[in-house]
Amino acid sequence: MSLNIQHLESEIIDQYLYDENTTRPWIIGFSGGKDSTMLLQVVWNALKKIEPILLTRKIYVVCNDTLVENPRIVKFIYTTLKKIQKAANLNDFPLIVEQTIPRIDDSFWVRLVGLGYPAPNRIHRWCTERLKINPTSRLIKEKINENGEAIILLGTRSAESTNRAASIKKHERKGERLRNHQFPRAFVYAPIKDVETNEVWQYLNQVPPPWGGTHKELVTLYRNANAGDCPLVIDNTTPSCGQSRFGCWVCTVVNKDKSMEGLIGNGEDWMLPLAEIRNFLIETRDSPDKYRQKERRDGSYHIDKWGPYNFETRVDILTRILKAQKEVQKTEDIELITHQEMVLIQYYWFRDMYFKPKVSDIYNKIFKTKIDMSKQEEKIKEESELLRKSCKDEPKDVELIQDLLALQKTKTLMMRKRGLLDDFENRLEQFIEESKK
């Protein structure tokens, strides 16, 4: 192997042991792809060479799930994460797996179907911040607050792209391994930044993972999908995961999802309904006059701008999702949209005065069930009508109060109230700033 692994491991050991701050934890970004897998494996093998008594620093392996990731990749990653945590526990290795997901009110389907957000494009990538950056940022900030500082280890490599190389060079300090990050008291460490792509594959093919098994399934996934991994996204400098990268199956930032096409072409026929939904989302994005309303959510009109999806489009998209879910579940144990998301979607539909058809009606028709949400639906409907009457002199207050109610409902659906006060305060601050304009 041309890559000097011994030197790489020595650098990692040196950074771990002789860091000026021995209490700040390491947060390792893990996406399940080739680069983050090599990063975790090299770090793990390096730290195994340190005396156990010196392994006092907390190590977190952080993996973000947008809830609309390619289902085949999700299954593989979840299995891998279980192996990683199990092996760490059995070997008394100080490693904890942490998974982040978007808040339910920020989920892709709640925003797109519930609120009518149009499918993302290159200019308006509203999904990246809500599905990727915010969930991971919250966890990183939490660890920083607990420990004072943190070091974020990423599998970014200069050879991956010109933009990535420029970003690494811009932020690193000459002669030092760490580079500043946008979070106060956080630093980024990219141990494999100088490793070439062929060296990554050479390493993974020759060195088995310390958590057991082989990298055969990983290699097969790449071969079948002709893909690259989507790195952990912690800021806006990370490029889109479109083209041939593993990422969200609903991604409309690019015209073709080569990884999904590759998997379908290699026998994953059950993904065809997913590809059809994605193609339909592209159609809705490119034909606003057919699928969107002119009035914006704040009630304003702009000659050259469109508002959210009209109600018919939202109903159409939800219907397609549920039909696809029913078809896919004939062979795969996969949930495309959750019950909690559907409840919140119904809340937003009633909030926007859309009362027919109801989410439960659509679900029951497709799955031949008799789910009864009438009591909850009538309660939400009454609340919406009463609120509009009460705030007739201050119509702007309606949206604020509705947003606060939605936040409370979100916490109820998630069975916990943690962070509710912070969410309220953030929304009130946003309302005050908007009122000043």
Backbone hydrogen bonds, N-H to C=O, Kabsch-Sander energy under -0.5 kcal/mol:
donor,donor_aa,acceptor,acceptor_aa,energy
5,I,3,L,-1.5
8,L,4,N,-1.8
9,E,5,I,-3.0
10,S,6,Q,-2.1
11,E,7,H,-2.1
12,I,8,L,-1.8
13,I,9,E,-2.6
14,D,10,S,-2.5
15,Q,11,E,-2.3
16,Y,12,I,-2.3
17,L,13,I,-2.7
18,Y,14,D,-2.5
22,T,20,E,-0.6
24,R,21,N,-0.6
26,W,58,K,-2.7
27,I,151,I,-3.0
28,I,26,W,-0.6
28,I,60,Y,-3.7
29,G,27,I,-0.6
29,G,153,L,-2.8
30,F,62,V,-3.0
37,T,33,G,-1.9
38,M,34,K,-2.2
39,L,35,D,-2.4
40,L,36,S,-2.4
41,Q,37,T,-2.3
42,V,38,M,-2.9
43,V,39,L,-2.4
44,W,40,L,-2.7
45,N,41,Q,-2.7
46,A,42,V,-2.1
47,L,43,V,-2.7
48,K,44,W,-1.5
49,K,46,A,-1.4
50,I,47,L,-1.4
54,L,51,E,-2.4
55,L,52,P,-1.4
56,T,54,L,-2.0
59,I,94,P,-0.9
60,Y,26,W,-3.1
61,V,96,I,-2.7
62,V,28,I,-2.7
62,V,60,Y,-0.7
63,C,61,V,-0.5
63,C,98,E,-2.5
65,D,100,T,-3.2
66,T,64,N,-0.5
70,N,247,G,-1.7
73,I,70,N,-0.7
74,V,70,N,-2.3
75,K,71,P,-2.1
76,F,72,R,-1.5
77,I,73,I,-2.8
78,Y,74,V,-2.8
79,T,75,K,-1.8
80,T,76,F,-2.1
81,L,77,I,-2.8
82,K,78,Y,-1.9
83,K,79,T,-1.7
84,I,80,T,-2.4
85,Q,81,L,-2.5
86,K,82,K,-2.4
87,A,83,K,-2.6
88,A,84,I,-2.2
89,N,85,Q,-2.3
90,L,86,K,-2.4
91,N,87,A,-1.8
92,D,89,N,-1.1
93,F,88,A,-2.9
95,L,93,F,-2.8
96,I,59,I,-2.4
98,E,61,V,-3.2
100,T,63,C,-2.3
106,D,103,R,-1.9
107,S,104,I,-1.1
111,R,107,S,-2.3
112,L,108,F,-2.7
113,V,109,W,-2.5
114,G,109,W,-1.3
115,L,110,V,-1.3
117,Y,111,R,-2.6
121,N,124,H,-1.1
125,R,123,I,-0.7
126,W,124,H,-1.3
128,T,125,R,-0.7
129,E,125,R,-0.7
130,R,126,W,-1.2
131,L,127,C,-3.2
132,K,127,C,-0.5
132,K,128,T,-1.8
133,I,128,T,-2.3
134,N,129,E,-3.0
136,T,132,K,-1.6
137,S,133,I,-2.8
138,R,134,N,-2.4
139,L,135,P,-1.4
140,I,136,T,-2.6
141,K,137,S,-2.8
142,E,138,R,-1.8
143,K,139,L,-2.2
144,I,140,I,-2.3
145,N,141,K,-2.6
146,E,142,E,-1.7
147,N,143,K,-1.8
148,G,144,I,-2.8
149,E,147,N,-0.5
150,A,185,R,-1.5
151,I,25,P,-2.6
152,I,187,F,-3.6
153,L,27,I,-2.8
153,L,151,I,-0.6
154,L,152,I,-0.6
154,L,189,Y,-1.7
158,S,193,K,-2.7
160,E,157,R,-1.5
161,S,157,R,-0.5
161,S,158,S,-0.6
165,A,161,S,-2.1
166,A,162,T,-2.3
167,S,163,N,-2.2
168,I,164,R,-2.4
169,K,165,A,-2.4
170,K,166,A,-2.2
171,H,167,S,-1.7
172,E,168,I,-1.8
173,R,178,L,-0.9
174,K,172,E,-0.5
176,E,173,R,-2.4
179,R,188,V,-2.2
180,N,171,H,-1.0
181,H,186,A,-1.4
186,A,183,F,-1.5
187,F,150,A,-1.9
188,V,179,R,-3.2
189,Y,152,I,-2.8
190,A,177,R,-0.5
193,K,190,A,-1.5
195,V,192,I,-1.7
200,V,196,E,-1.7
201,W,197,T,-1.9
202,Q,198,N,-2.1
203,Y,199,E,-2.3
204,L,200,V,-2.4
205,N,201,W,-2.2
206,Q,202,Q,-1.2
207,V,203,Y,-2.7
212,G,209,P,-1.8
219,V,215,H,-2.6
220,T,216,K,-2.4
221,L,217,E,-2.4
222,Y,218,L,-2.1
223,R,219,V,-2.3
224,N,220,T,-2.9
225,A,221,L,-2.3
226,N,222,Y,-1.6
227,A,222,Y,-1.0
228,G,244,S,-0.9
234,I,232,L,-0.6
238,T,235,D,-1.0
245,R,242,G,-2.0
246,F,228,G,-3.5
249,W,68,V,-2.2
250,V,68,V,-0.6
251,C,248,C,-1.4
258,K,243,Q,-1.5
258,K,256,K,-1.0
259,S,243,Q,-0.9
261,E,257,D,-2.3
262,G,258,K,-2.3
263,L,259,S,-2.2
264,I,260,M,-2.5
265,G,261,E,-2.5
266,N,262,G,-0.9
267,G,264,I,-1.6
268,E,263,L,-2.4
269,D,267,G,-1.8
271,M,268,E,-1.8
272,L,269,D,-2.1
275,A,271,M,-2.1
276,E,272,L,-2.1
277,I,273,P,-1.7
278,R,274,L,-2.3
279,N,275,A,-2.3
280,F,276,E,-1.9
281,L,277,I,-2.3
282,I,278,R,-1.8
283,E,279,N,-1.8
284,T,280,F,-2.4
285,R,281,L,-1.8
286,D,282,I,-2.2
287,S,283,E,-1.1
290,K,287,S,-1.5
291,Y,287,S,-1.4
292,R,288,P,-2.5
293,Q,308,P,-2.6
296,R,300,S,-2.7
299,G,296,R,-2.1
302,H,305,K,-0.5
305,K,302,H,-1.2
307,G,293,Q,-3.1
309,Y,116,G,-2.6
310,N,291,Y,-2.2
314,R,310,N,-1.8
315,V,311,F,-2.4
316,D,312,E,-2.2
317,I,313,T,-2.7
318,L,314,R,-2.4
319,T,315,V,-2.4
320,R,316,D,-2.2
321,I,317,I,-2.4
322,L,318,L,-2.5
323,K,319,T,-2.3
324,A,320,R,-2.4
325,Q,321,I,-2.6
326,K,322,L,-2.3
327,E,323,K,-2.1
328,V,324,A,-3.0
329,Q,325,Q,-2.3
330,K,327,E,-1.2
331,T,328,V,-1.8
332,E,328,V,-2.5
334,I,332,E,-1.7
336,L,334,I,-0.6
342,M,338,T,-1.8
343,V,339,H,-2.2
344,L,340,Q,-2.0
345,I,341,E,-2.4
346,Q,342,M,-2.2
347,Y,343,V,-1.8
348,Y,344,L,-2.3
349,W,345,I,-2.3
350,F,346,Q,-2.4
351,R,347,Y,-2.2
352,D,348,Y,-1.9
353,M,350,F,-1.7
354,Y,349,W,-3.4
355,F,353,M,-0.7
362,I,358,K,-2.0
363,Y,359,V,-2.5
364,N,360,S,-2.8
365,K,361,D,-2.0
366,I,362,I,-1.7
367,F,363,Y,-2.9
368,K,364,N,-1.2
369,T,364,N,-0.8
373,M,371,I,-0.7
377,E,373,M,-2.9
378,E,374,S,-2.9
379,K,375,K,-1.9
380,I,376,Q,-2.3
381,K,377,E,-2.4
382,E,378,E,-2.6
383,E,379,K,-2.4
384,S,380,I,-2.4
385,E,381,K,-2.2
386,L,382,E,-2.6
387,L,383,E,-2.5
388,R,384,S,-2.0
389,K,385,E,-1.8
390,S,386,L,-2.5
391,C,387,L,-1.8
392,K,389,K,-1.1
394,E,391,C,-0.8
397,D,394,E,-1.6
398,V,394,E,-0.5
398,V,395,P,-1.0
399,E,395,P,-0.7
400,L,396,K,-1.2
401,I,397,D,-2.7
402,Q,398,V,-2.5
403,D,399,E,-2.5
404,L,400,L,-2.2
405,L,401,I,-2.4
406,A,402,Q,-2.3
407,L,403,D,-2.2
408,Q,404,L,-2.1
409,K,405,L,-2.5
410,T,406,A,-2.4
411,K,407,L,-2.0
412,T,408,Q,-1.9
413,L,409,K,-2.6
414,M,410,T,-1.8
415,M,412,T,-1.3
416,R,411,K,-2.2
420,L,417,K,-2.3
423,D,419,G,-2.2
424,F,420,L,-2.5
425,E,421,L,-2.6
426,N,422,D,-2.5
427,R,423,D,-2.2
428,L,424,F,-2.4
429,E,425,E,-2.4
430,Q,426,N,-2.1
431,F,427,R,-2.2
432,I,428,L,-2.3
433,E,429,E,-2.3
434,E,430,Q,-2.3
435,S,431,F,-1.9
436,K,432,I,-1.1
437,K,433,E,-0.7
437,K,434,E,-0.7
